[in-house]
């Protein structure tokens, strides 16, 4: 009878598991020949098999299959969404731009750029946030601004 051999110890263990043998009842055998080392497996039988089944710790492979699924993450705080734009989370730099715009609703983009320089915000990001804030609030098109100069 020819014994089926494998190139790796893990492959022999996998083949035994595919045959339905519990991990604790598998004995890996080593065959050395001219081509190199090969691995096989055999089922533990008799007293040695029963002792291995009773004394062996549960296999991590077996336990991994029966792990409880992870709990769903806690619900993230819901941000207001209007006109397809989501308000940024509190505490970030984007939220700082929005808060400034809430206080200064008639500000033009040039004023936002000046304020961004003064507060060390990224000017490009502040400009993008300005337009997102306008879409969020439903402001579109040109608005009349009296010339103050």
N, CA, C and O of each residue as an XYZ file, in Angstrom:
596
protein
N       0.836     -1.169      0.000
C       0.000      0.000      0.000
C       0.885      1.238      0.000
O       1.794      1.365      0.821
N       0.617      2.135     -0.913
C       1.416      3.349     -1.022
C       0.796      4.454     -0.177
O      -0.411      4.693     -0.224
N       1.635      5.114      0.586
C       1.183      6.191      1.464
C       1.235      7.496      0.683
O       2.219      7.791      0.005
N       0.165      8.271      0.786
C       0.154      9.571      0.123
C       0.956     10.541      0.971
O       0.734     10.648      2.177
N       1.903     11.261      0.335
C       2.756     12.187      1.072
C       2.571     13.599      0.527
O       2.076     13.808     -0.580
N       2.986     14.553      1.346
C       2.805     15.973      1.028
C       4.121     16.702      1.254
O       4.968     16.244      2.021
N       4.287     17.818      0.597
C       5.539     18.561      0.702
C       5.640     19.340      2.004
O       6.742     19.640      2.462
N       4.519     19.665      2.597
C       4.534     20.436      3.837
C       3.711     19.728      4.906
O       2.758     19.007      4.613
N       4.104     19.954      6.131
C       3.396     19.392      7.278
C       1.947     19.902      7.306
O       1.026     19.147      7.617
N       1.754     21.184      6.979
C       0.402     21.761      7.009
C      -0.493     21.150      5.938
O      -1.700     21.019      6.137
N       0.088     20.778      4.813
C      -0.710     20.131      3.770
C      -1.184     18.754      4.216
O      -2.310     18.358      3.913
N      -0.336     18.022      4.934
C      -0.733     16.710      5.450
C      -1.856     16.876      6.471
O      -2.824     16.115      6.463
N      -1.727     17.874      7.351
C      -2.779     18.117      8.347
C      -4.083     18.516      7.656
O      -5.161     18.088      8.068
N      -3.987     19.326      6.618
C      -5.184     19.756      5.885
C      -5.867     18.560      5.220
O      -7.095     18.479      5.204
N      -5.086     17.639      4.675
C      -5.660     16.459      4.034
C      -6.382     15.587      5.063
O      -7.445     15.035      4.779
N      -5.802     15.467      6.250
C      -6.444     14.675      7.300
C      -7.747     15.333      7.735
O      -8.744     14.644      7.954
N      -7.751     16.645      7.863
C      -8.976     17.364      8.238
C     -10.039     17.201      7.160
O     -11.228     17.113      7.467
N      -9.614     17.161      5.895
C     -10.574     16.966      4.801
C     -11.217     15.589      4.873
O     -12.347     15.407      4.420
N     -10.515     14.631      5.434
C     -11.065     13.283      5.607
C     -11.986     13.202      6.820
O     -12.620     12.171      7.043
N     -12.068     14.275      7.607
C     -12.965     14.298      8.749
C     -12.333     13.847     10.053
O     -13.046     13.552     11.012
N     -11.021     13.788     10.106
C     -10.326     13.363     11.317
C     -10.143     14.585     12.212
O      -9.680     15.619     11.730
N     -10.491     14.504     13.504
C     -10.256     15.637     14.402
C      -8.763     15.933     14.512
O      -7.935     15.025     14.446
N      -8.433     17.184     14.676
C      -7.034     17.591     14.731
C      -6.291     16.866     15.839
O      -5.118     16.528     15.675
N      -6.950     16.622     16.961
C      -6.295     15.975     18.082
C      -5.973     14.519     17.814
O      -5.137     13.938     18.507
N      -6.624     13.907     16.813
C      -6.411     12.489     16.517
C      -5.501     12.276     15.313
O      -5.429     11.170     14.778
N      -4.815     13.318     14.887
C      -3.933     13.217     13.718
C      -2.493     13.102     14.192
O      -2.049     13.845     15.068
N      -1.775     12.161     13.599
C      -0.336     12.077     13.833
C       0.352     12.313     12.497
O       0.080     11.614     11.521
N       1.234     13.291     12.454
C       1.972     13.602     11.231
C       3.197     12.701     11.182
O       3.951     12.595     12.150
N       3.380     12.057     10.040
C       4.532     11.174      9.868
C       5.519     11.831      8.912
O       5.125     12.565      8.005
N       6.795     11.562      9.122
C       7.859     12.161      8.313
C       8.546     11.049      7.532
O       8.920     10.021      8.096
N       8.709     11.263      6.226
C       9.378     10.297      5.350
C      10.564     10.990      4.712
O      10.411     12.005      4.032
N      11.754     10.433      4.935
C      12.963     10.985      4.335
C      13.400     10.039      3.236
O      13.543      8.833      3.440
N      13.608     10.621      2.063
C      14.092      9.812      0.947
C      15.083     10.648      0.134
O      15.464     11.742      0.550
N      15.491     10.137     -1.006
C      16.498     10.807     -1.818
C      15.999     12.155     -2.348
O      16.797     13.069     -2.556
N      14.697     12.285     -2.567
C      14.156     13.540     -3.083
C      14.018     14.610     -2.002
O      13.884     15.791     -2.324
N      14.049     14.227     -0.753
C      13.909     15.183      0.338
C      12.976     14.644      1.409
O      12.789     13.434      1.537
N      12.405     15.536      2.158
C      11.510     15.166      3.243
C      10.078     15.327      2.768
O       9.733     16.334      2.150
N       9.241     14.335      3.057
C       7.812     14.378      2.737
C       7.046     14.080      4.015
O       7.579     13.472      4.944
N       5.798     14.511      4.054
C       4.980     14.339      5.248
C       3.717     13.581      4.909
O       3.143     13.744      3.832
N       3.300     12.761      5.829
C       2.059     12.021      5.703
C       1.284     12.154      7.001
O       1.694     12.879      7.907
N       0.162     11.449      7.087
C      -0.611     11.492      8.326
C      -1.248     10.149      8.568
O      -1.467      9.362      7.648
N      -1.539      9.907      9.825
C      -2.311      8.718     10.169
C      -3.163      9.048     11.385
O      -2.835      9.915     12.195
N      -4.271      8.321     11.478
C      -5.197      8.533     12.598
C      -4.665      7.781     13.804
O      -4.270      6.620     13.699
N      -4.656      8.451     14.954
C      -4.268      7.782     16.190
C      -5.365      6.797     16.559
O      -6.548      7.134     16.535
N      -4.965      5.577     16.900
C      -5.947      4.553     17.245
C      -5.649      3.980     18.605
O      -4.569      4.188     19.158
N      -6.609      3.260     19.142
C      -6.413      2.572     20.417
C      -6.297      3.550     21.569
O      -6.877      4.636     21.551
N      -5.524      3.134     22.583
C      -5.365      3.953     23.786
C      -4.670      5.271     23.476
O      -5.031      6.312     24.026
N      -3.676      5.229     22.597
C      -2.951      6.467     22.310
C      -3.884      7.498     21.661
O      -3.759      8.697     21.914
N      -4.805      7.034     20.836
C      -5.761      7.947     20.205
C      -6.732      8.532     21.207
O      -7.028      9.727     21.169
N      -7.236      7.684     22.116
C      -8.180      8.176     23.131
C      -7.482      9.136     24.081
O      -8.056     10.151     24.475
N      -6.239      8.818     24.452
C      -5.500      9.717     25.336
C      -5.240     11.051     24.654
O      -5.341     12.105     25.281
N      -4.908     11.004     23.382
C      -4.651     12.253     22.666
C      -5.913     13.088     22.580
O      -5.866     14.313     22.684
N      -7.059     12.409     22.388
C      -8.309     13.150     22.300
C      -8.714     13.745     23.642
O      -9.277     14.839     23.686
N      -8.438     13.047     24.730
C      -8.855     13.556     26.035
C      -7.858     14.542     26.623
O      -8.261     15.486     27.303
N      -6.568     14.345     26.379
C      -5.553     15.203     26.977
C      -5.238     16.441     26.144
O      -4.784     17.452     26.682
N      -5.467     16.370     24.876
C      -5.071     17.486     24.010
C      -5.964     18.696     24.229
O      -7.161     18.575     24.487
N      -5.363     19.836     24.123
C      -6.137     21.086     24.221
C      -6.959     21.241     22.951
O      -6.563     20.746     21.895
N      -8.082     21.911     23.037
C      -8.875     22.110     21.831
C      -8.069     22.849     20.775
O      -7.290     23.752     21.079
N      -8.269     22.457     19.567
C      -7.522     23.053     18.469
C      -8.023     24.458     18.172
O      -9.218     24.741     18.251
N      -7.095     25.319     17.834
C      -7.500     26.683     17.458
C      -8.227     26.670     16.125
O      -9.064     27.532     15.857
N      -7.902     25.681     15.283
C      -8.609     25.592     14.009
C     -10.079     25.261     14.230
O     -10.956     25.813     13.566
N     -10.338     24.360     15.161
C     -11.719     23.977     15.448
C     -12.448     25.138     16.109
O     -13.594     25.424     15.764
N     -11.798     25.811     17.055
C     -12.442     26.920     17.753
C     -12.705     28.099     16.829
O     -13.684     28.824     17.009
N     -11.847     28.295     15.851
C     -12.020     29.435     14.962
C     -13.328     29.332     14.190
O     -13.933     30.350     13.852
N     -13.765     28.114     13.911
C     -14.988     27.932     13.154
C     -16.215     28.309     13.981
O     -17.243     28.695     13.425
N     -16.111     28.197     15.310
C     -17.261     28.439     16.166
C     -17.179     29.753     16.934
O     -17.904     29.944     17.910
N     -16.305     30.658     16.507
C     -16.213     31.949     17.171
C     -17.502     32.719     16.961
O     -18.157     32.596     15.926
N     -17.851     33.508     17.952
C     -19.030     34.354     17.806
C     -18.717     35.453     16.804
O     -17.594     35.956     16.768
N     -19.678     35.824     16.005
C     -19.416     36.906     15.062
C     -19.196     38.211     15.834
O     -19.774     38.403     16.903
N     -18.376     39.093     15.303
C     -18.111     40.338     16.012
C     -19.380     41.174     16.121
O     -20.246     41.142     15.247
N     -19.465     41.913     17.202
C     -20.616     42.783     17.384
C     -20.547     43.928     16.397
O     -19.457     44.380     16.047
N     -21.694     44.404     15.944
C     -21.654     45.530     15.016
C     -21.105     46.752     15.729
O     -21.318     46.922     16.929
N     -20.399     47.602     14.995
C     -19.832     48.782     15.634
C     -20.928     49.691     16.163
O     -22.053     49.698     15.662
N     -20.576     50.451     17.180
C     -21.545     51.382     17.754
C     -21.973     52.364     16.665
O     -21.181     52.756     15.807
N     -23.207     52.737     16.722
C     -23.737     53.633     15.702
C     -22.967     54.949     15.723
O     -22.818     55.587     16.766
N     -22.491     55.331     14.569
C     -21.760     56.584     14.442
C     -22.737     57.741     14.567
O     -23.900     57.613     14.183
N     -22.285     58.856     15.094
C     -23.197     59.988     15.205
C     -23.658     60.417     13.816
O     -22.862     60.521     12.883
N     -24.923     60.657     13.706
C     -25.495     61.043     12.424
C     -25.246     62.522     12.179
O     -25.484     63.352     13.056
N     -24.775     62.842     11.009
C     -24.531     64.224     10.625
C     -25.710     64.679      9.773
O     -26.328     63.888      9.060
N     -25.996     65.935      9.864
C     -27.087     66.486      9.072
C     -26.733     66.399      7.593
O     -25.607     66.698      7.193
N     -27.698     65.989      6.794
C     -27.514     65.918      5.355
C     -28.617     66.739      4.711
O     -29.803     66.486      4.923
N     -28.213     67.715      3.931
C     -29.171     68.525      3.186
C     -28.632     68.732      1.789
O     -27.434     68.936      1.593
N     -29.520     68.678      0.830
C     -29.155     68.919     -0.571
C     -27.996     68.030     -1.028
O     -27.194     68.428     -1.873
N     -27.917     66.849     -0.474
C     -26.878     65.899     -0.874
C     -25.514     66.180     -0.268
O     -24.530     65.561     -0.676
N     -25.420     67.100      0.698
C     -24.147     67.438      1.331
C     -24.244     67.110      2.813
O     -25.224     67.459      3.471
N     -23.217     66.435      3.337
C     -23.194     66.058      4.743
C     -22.346     67.062      5.517
O     -21.229     67.392      5.118
N     -22.895     67.537      6.625
C     -22.175     68.484      7.471
C     -20.988     67.761      8.114
O     -21.139     66.619      8.549
N     -19.803     68.398      8.188
C     -18.633     67.723      8.773
C     -18.783     67.503     10.275
O     -19.561     68.182     10.944
N     -18.033     66.554     10.780
C     -18.067     66.212     12.211
C     -17.478     67.347     13.036
O     -16.583     68.063     12.585
N     -17.987     67.496     14.234
C     -17.503     68.536     15.133
C     -16.048     68.282     15.516
O     -15.626     67.135     15.665
N     -15.293     69.357     15.671
C     -13.929     69.240     16.145
C     -12.874     69.262     15.063
O     -11.696     69.436     15.376
N     -13.240     69.095     13.809
C     -12.256     69.096     12.739
C     -12.066     70.481     12.150
O     -12.797     71.417     12.472
N     -11.071     70.595     11.280
C     -10.820     71.875     10.632
C     -11.947     72.247      9.680
O     -12.287     73.422      9.548
N     -12.523     71.256      9.020
C     -13.656     71.543      8.125
C     -14.823     72.106      8.925
O     -15.498     73.036      8.483
N     -15.054     71.543     10.095
C     -16.137     72.041     10.945
C     -15.858     73.464     11.398
O     -16.789     74.254     11.551
N     -14.582     73.808     11.617
C     -14.245     75.171     11.990
C     -14.612     76.148     10.880
O     -15.124     77.236     11.145
N     -14.349     75.755      9.636
C     -14.710     76.618      8.509
C     -16.218     76.788      8.464
O     -16.714     77.899      8.276
N     -16.952     75.689      8.636
C     -18.418     75.761      8.599
C     -18.959     76.621      9.732
O     -19.895     77.395      9.535
N     -18.373     76.489     10.916
C     -18.834     77.300     12.039
C     -18.603     78.781     11.766
O     -19.452     79.613     12.089
N     -17.459     79.114     11.175
C     -17.192     80.505     10.827
C     -18.202     81.000      9.794
O     -18.682     82.131      9.873
N     -18.514     80.146      8.833
C     -19.489     80.522      7.805
C     -20.895     80.658      8.387
O     -21.677     81.485      7.918
N     -21.225     79.854      9.405
C     -22.527     80.003     10.061
C     -22.653     81.381     10.712
O     -23.731     81.975     10.726
N     -21.536     81.882     11.251
C     -21.542     83.199     11.882
C     -21.511     84.309     10.823
O     -22.072     85.382     11.041
N     -20.868     84.063      9.692
C     -20.724     85.045      8.610
C     -21.392     84.506      7.344
O     -20.686     84.144      6.403
N     -22.725     84.440      7.287
C     -23.390     83.815      6.140
C     -23.298     84.615      4.840
O     -23.552     84.065      3.768
N     -22.947     85.881      4.909
C     -22.861     86.676      3.679
C     -21.433     86.787      3.170
O     -21.165     87.585      2.272
N     -20.521     86.017      3.713
C     -19.108     86.096      3.318
C     -18.934     85.618      1.884
O     -19.597     84.686      1.429
N     -18.025     86.282      1.192
C     -17.648     85.877     -0.166
C     -16.430     84.964     -0.076
O     -15.794     84.863      0.973
N     -16.118     84.310     -1.172
C     -15.009     83.367     -1.170
C     -13.700     84.087     -0.875
O     -12.824     83.511     -0.231
N     -13.542     85.323     -1.325
C     -12.299     86.052     -1.034
C     -12.143     86.292      0.469
O     -11.027     86.281      0.989
N     -13.265     86.510      1.167
C     -13.207     86.706      2.612
C     -12.843     85.402      3.329
O     -12.152     85.412      4.347
N     -13.315     84.299      2.787
C     -12.969     82.989      3.364
C     -11.476     82.734      3.197
O     -10.831     82.199      4.099
N     -10.930     83.113      2.056
C      -9.494     82.919      1.815
C      -8.661     83.769      2.774
O      -7.639     83.311      3.287
N      -9.092     84.984      3.011
C      -8.365     85.857      3.956
C      -8.437     85.261      5.359
O      -7.435     85.226      6.073
N      -9.614     84.795      5.751
C      -9.787     84.201      7.080
C      -8.967     82.913      7.197
O      -8.414     82.624      8.257
N      -8.891     82.147      6.117
C      -8.099     80.910      6.127
C      -6.631     81.223      6.367
O      -5.965     80.522      7.129
N      -6.120     82.269      5.726
C      -4.733     82.668      5.963
C      -4.528     83.095      7.414
O      -3.516     82.759      8.029
N      -5.484     83.832      7.952
C      -5.360     84.337      9.315
C      -5.416     83.216     10.348
O      -4.757     83.302     11.384
N      -6.188     82.172     10.085
C      -6.360     81.076     11.051
C      -5.500     79.854     10.729
O      -5.639     78.820     11.382
N      -4.635     79.952      9.755
C      -3.748     78.854      9.347
C      -4.530     77.637      8.862
O      -4.127     76.498      9.097
N      -5.657     77.883      8.180
C      -6.389     76.807      7.513
C      -5.790     76.637      6.132
O      -5.157     77.554      5.610
N      -5.982     75.488      5.546
C      -5.592     75.271      4.160
C      -6.552     76.067      3.280
O      -7.764     75.859      3.332
N      -6.010     76.979      2.471
C      -6.847     77.887      1.686
C      -7.691     77.122      0.677
O      -8.872     77.422      0.504
N      -7.099     76.140      0.013
C      -7.854     75.355     -0.966
C      -8.986     74.583     -0.307
O     -10.095     74.529     -0.840
N      -8.715     73.990      0.842
C      -9.744     73.242      1.552
C     -10.843     74.181      2.046
O     -12.026     73.849      1.962
N     -10.458     75.350      2.561
C     -11.457     76.307      3.039
C     -12.366     76.754      1.897
O     -13.566     76.943      2.094
N     -11.796     76.922      0.708
C     -12.595     77.293     -0.464
C     -13.591     76.192     -0.805
O     -14.761     76.470     -1.070
N     -13.131     74.943     -0.800
C     -14.033     73.808     -1.078
C     -15.139     73.729     -0.031
O     -16.300     73.485     -0.359
N     -14.770     73.937      1.226
C     -15.774     73.899      2.297
C     -16.777     75.036      2.146
O     -17.954     74.869      2.466
N     -16.327     76.182      1.666
C     -17.231     77.311      1.435
C     -18.323     76.911      0.438
O     -19.507     77.151      0.676
N     -17.920     76.303     -0.672
C     -18.904     75.918     -1.690
C     -19.788     74.767     -1.210
O     -20.970     74.711     -1.548
N     -19.226     73.856     -0.430
C     -20.054     72.777      0.135
C     -21.062     73.353      1.124
O     -22.211     72.914      1.166
N     -20.638     74.334      1.919
C     -21.542     74.998      2.867
C     -22.668     75.703      2.126
O     -23.814     75.675      2.573
N     -22.358     76.331      1.007
C     -23.391     77.008      0.205
C     -24.400     75.992     -0.343
O     -25.607     76.230     -0.294
N     -23.913     74.865     -0.862
C     -24.840     73.837     -1.371
C     -25.691     73.290     -0.238
O     -26.893     73.091     -0.409
N     -25.083     73.043      0.920
C     -25.796     72.524      2.085
C     -26.943     73.459      2.464
O     -28.035     72.999      2.800
N     -26.702     74.752      2.411
C     -27.707     75.740      2.793
C     -28.607     76.168      1.644
O     -29.449     77.050      1.813
N     -28.439     75.559      0.486
C     -29.320     75.862     -0.642
C     -29.038     77.186     -1.307
O     -29.911     77.738     -1.975
N     -27.851     77.704     -1.142
C     -27.475     78.970     -1.779
C     -26.842     78.660     -3.122
O     -25.826     77.968     -3.194
N     -27.435     79.166     -4.170
C     -26.872     78.917     -5.495
C     -26.940     80.189     -6.292
O     -27.743     81.073     -5.995
N     -26.118     80.290     -7.284
C     -26.112     81.471     -8.140
C     -25.499     82.662     -7.435
O     -25.018     82.574     -6.305
N     -25.533     83.763     -8.133
C     -24.970     84.982     -7.585
C     -25.978     85.633     -6.656
O     -27.185     85.583     -6.895
N     -25.480     86.234     -5.616
C     -26.344     86.981     -4.726
C     -25.949     88.442     -4.824
O     -24.783     88.759     -5.061
N     -26.900     89.322     -4.645
C     -26.630     90.744     -4.751
C     -25.809     91.177     -3.547
O     -26.164     90.904     -2.400
N     -24.712     91.852     -3.827
C     -23.868     92.408     -2.776
C     -23.630     93.854     -3.129
O     -23.075     94.158     -4.184
N     -24.038     94.729     -2.271
C     -23.755     96.136     -2.559
C     -22.258     96.392     -2.483
O     -21.564     95.810     -1.649
N     -21.771     97.247     -3.339
C     -20.345     97.575     -3.373
C     -20.028     98.432     -2.167
O     -20.569     99.529     -2.025
N     -19.158     97.948     -1.296
C     -18.856     98.681     -0.059
C     -17.655     99.590     -0.207
O     -17.326    100.310      0.736
N     -16.993     99.590     -1.340
C     -15.819    100.448     -1.471
C     -16.142    101.752     -2.149
O     -15.257    102.587     -2.335
